[in-house]
């Protein structure tokens, strides 16, 4: 392929009644995400930052 040369792009055919939010909601129900806990030094760093934030706001 030559740089700057025009290329063809063909988008997938999407049905007219497609509702993206409904699709992603159903997908999320099929494959639920599991929470991820930070580990080690990252957790200590985040805990120290949130502790400082809480102290400043009270």
N, C-alpha and C positions, 0 to 999 in steps of 0.2 A: 504494500500500500504506500502510496506517495503522500507525504505530508501536504495538507491543504487541499487534497483531492476530495470532492464531494462523495459522500457515502449515503446509501439508502438506510432508512430506519423504518421498521414495520412494527407498530404497536400491537399488542394483543387485542383481540375483539372482546369487549366488555359488554355484557348484557345490559339492556336499558334499565332493568329493575334492580341492578346491583346497588347495594347500600354498604359503603365501606365500613362504617361504624358497626353495623350488624355483623359483617363478615369477621372483623377483628375481635369482636366480643365472643362470637362462637369459637373462633380459633383459640382465644385465651381460655375458654372453658374446657376445650379439649386438651390443651397443653398448659396447665397452670404453672406460673412461675414460682419458684421457691425463693424465699428471702436469702440474701447472701450477707453473712456477717463478716466485717473486716477483721483481719487477724494481725497479731503481733504489734509491730511498731506503728502500723497504720491505725489500728484501733486505739492505741495509746495517744497518738497524735490527735485523732478526732475527739477522743474523750477530753483531752486537755483544752482543745479549742472550744468545745461546747460548754465546758465548765467555766471558762473565762467569759463566754457570751452570757451565760446565765448570771454570773456574778455582776456583770456590768448593767444588767437590766432589772435588778431588784433593788 
